[in-house]
Amino acid sequence: MDLGISGKWALVCGASKGLGLGCAQALVREGVHVLIVARGAGVLEAAAKKLIADSARPASAEVQFVAADITTVEGRAAVFAVRRDFDIVVTNAGGPPPGDFRDWDRDAWIKAVDANMLTPIELIRATVDGMAARGFGRIVNITSSSVKAPIDVLGLSNGARSGLTGFVAGVARTPLAAKGVTLNNLLPGVFDTDRIKGMLQATSDKTGQPVEALADARRKNIPARRFGTPEEFGAICAFLCSVHAAYMTGQNVLADGGAYPGTF
């Protein structure tokens, strides 16, 4: 299927690895020019080289990168100094640490809200009017399945990402929708990324249980009996960015292998 987005420009955040890189890869393979951003310069440059070397990338698709902290004013300025207008924006920031809400002070909450709610809002605010003027725009926010099924130890994420979800629900239904601009959230469950590996290792260190045993237990709670891959997550993202998804806006698209037990 031709997604109809070849030649568009995309900003993909947190794209040095994991789900962000999976999204960037899927877009590049569709002929989209991408500017990827992450904090770690070395890992980000390696990701850019991987995208450029991808045999499925059309030669016309450009790959640029900016090493910056997108959650800061300075980081966003560095990105927009390279390119101001984007047709596609994929927002993505690492989730806050797990823990007990009793241990989180105001600074912990502000940091979580800044990264996982206010930064996406700032990126949306900076780009949607240009998208509307050109008659095409796609915003995809990578949030979490915990927005739909909250996880008690991920209270910082539950709160901040739910705030973003409520904001997007309103903005997506403004006149932007009539001007070809869609805003949707993509909710990952458990994917085979460094984040899940780190969480499993932390649990192993705390409990003494082998990492693989913990991973197997997690897989058994997923009807698909496996973790998702960044590549298939990226494919969903690319579809949401396509011309075929023009009638989808304000939606929360859950990708979790069937783990969520509800009907809606």
N, C-alpha and C positions, 0 to 999 in steps of 0.2 A: 504494500500500500504506500503510495506517495503521500507523505504528510503535508505537502504544500508549503513548507517553511524554508526551503533551500534559499540561501542568500540573506536570511534574516540574521540579526545580531542578538546574541544572548549573553546575559551576565549570569554566571553560575557561581554561587557562594559556597564556601567550604568544599571546594572541588579538588583538593589535593589527593583525596582518597575516599573510599567508602561510597556512600550514596550520592554525594555531590559529584564525584568523579564518574559514577555510573550514569548520572543525568547528562553530564557534559559529553561523555562518549556517545550516548544515544543521539544527542543533538548534532554533534559533528558528523556522525554517519549519515544524517539526513541533509548534509550540506549547509548546516547553520554555522555561521562564524561565532566563535565563543571567546569571551574574556572570562578567564577563571581567576578566582581570588581565594586566598587562604593565608594564614599567618606564617607558616613555615616556608621560607624561601626555597630551600633545597628540595623538599618533598614536592612543592608546587611546580618547580621547574622540571622535575622528573615526570610529573603528571602531564605537563604540557608536551614534553618530548614523546610520551607514550601516545597522546592523542594525535600528534603529528605523524607518528610512525604507523598509526592504525591503517591497515590495508583497506578497510571499509570506508575510510574518510575520502570524500571527493577532493581532488586536488585544489578545487576552488575554495574550500572551507578553511578560513583562517583561524589560528589559535593564538591568543594573546594571554598574558598572565600578569597579575599584580600581586605581590606579596604584601598584604596589609591586613590589619584587624578591622573587618567590616563593621564591627560593633562600636567603633569609635568614629567621632566626627572626622578625625584626620584620615582614618582608613577609607571612609567613604569619599572624601575629597580626593584621595590618591586615585581611586578607581575612576571617578568622574573626570579627572584631569586627563585620563587616557582616552575615554570615550563618554560622551554625555547621553546619547540616545540609544535606547535598547528596545527591541521588539518583544523580547522575552526576558523575564527576570525569574530566576530560581533562587529563592531565599533559603538559607540553610545555616544553622549554627549549632555547635555541639551542645548537647543537653546538659543542664546543671547536674551536679553530683547528687546521688541518692543520700538518704539519711532520715533522721527523725526531725519533724517540724519544730520540736522543742529546742533544737540546737541551732536553728537558723535565726540570725539577727536581721536587722533591717538591711544591712549591707549585702547580705546573701540574697535577700529578696530583690533588691534593686539591681544587682548584677544579673540575676536570672531574667527579670522583666526586661532589662535593657537589651540583653542578647536575643531573647526568644520572643519578644513582643515588639518592643520599640524599634529595634533595628529593621525588621521586616517592614514595619509601618513607614519608617523613614525612606526605605528604598522604594516602596510603593508610591509614596508622596512625590519622590523625585522623578519618577518615570511615567506614571499613568497618563498625565496630560499630554505628553508627547506622543504616546501610543494612540490616544484618542484622536489627536490631530491627524495622525497618519492613517487612521482607520483600522489598525490592527494592534493587538497587544495581548500578551499572556503573562500572568503572574502565577507562579506555582510556589507555594510555601511548603517546605518539608517540615512537618510538625511531628506528631507521634500518635500511635494507637492509644496512648494513655489519655488523649483528649476525649476519646470515646469510652474507654474503659479505664478509669484512673487507677494508678498503681500507688499504694500507700507510701512507699519509700521514695517515690518520685514527685513529692508534693511541689517542689519548686517548678518542675517541668509542667505538672498538671495545671498549676495556677497561671504561669506565664503564657503557655501555649493556648490555654482556653481563652485567655484575654485576646490573643491574636485572632482566634477563631471567631469570636464574637464581633470583632472589628471588621474582619473580612466579610462576614455575613451581611453586614450593613452596606459596606462600600460596593460590594459586587452587584448590589441591586439599585445603584444610582444610575444616572444616564450614561455612565461608562459602558454599561451592557449594550446600549443601543449604538455605540460607536466602535464596536468590534473588540472591546477589551474585556477579557474574562479574568477572574480571580478565583483560584481554587486552592485547596489544601490537600496535600498528599501525606497520608498517615501511615508510616511504616510500623510493622510489628517487629519481629525478631529477624534481623538480617545478619548475614555473615560478614561482619565488619570489625574493625579494631575496637569499637565501643563495646560490643557484646563480648568480645574476647577479654577485654579489660575487666568487665563486670564479673565474668565467670572466674577469672583469675583472683579477683578480690574476694569473691565468695569462697573460693578454694583456700586462700590464705587464712580466711577467718574460721572456716569450719574443718579444714583438713581433708575435705573430700576431693578426689581427683577432678581436674577440669573436665575431662571427657565424660565422666559420670554425670557431672552437673549439666553438661551440654546435652547428653542423651535424655536427661529428665526434662529439660526444656523442650526438646523436640517431640517428646511423647505427649506434651500438652498442646501441640499444634496438629490439627487434622491432616495437614500435608506431610507431617512427620519429617520436616526438615526446616532449615533456616532459608530465608530468601537470599537471592544474590543481587549485588549492586546492578548487574546488567539488566535483570528483569525489572527492577525498580526504575532504572533509567528509561526503559521502554515505555512504562506507564507514564512517566513524566513527559516524554517526547510526544505521546499521544495527546495529553492534555494541552500541549503547546501547539498542536496541529490545527489546520483549518477544519478538520473533521469534528473537533471538540468545541466549535463556536457556540453551540447551544447549551453548553455546560458552564455554569458560573455559580459561585457561592457554595460549591460542593466540597464535602470532605470525603475523599476517596481513600478507602482503607485497603491496605495491602499487607495481610498478616497470615496468609495460609489457612484462613478459616478459624483463627484462634478466638476471635470475638464471638460470643455465644448468642448474641441478640438477633432479633429480626430486623431492627432498624438501626 
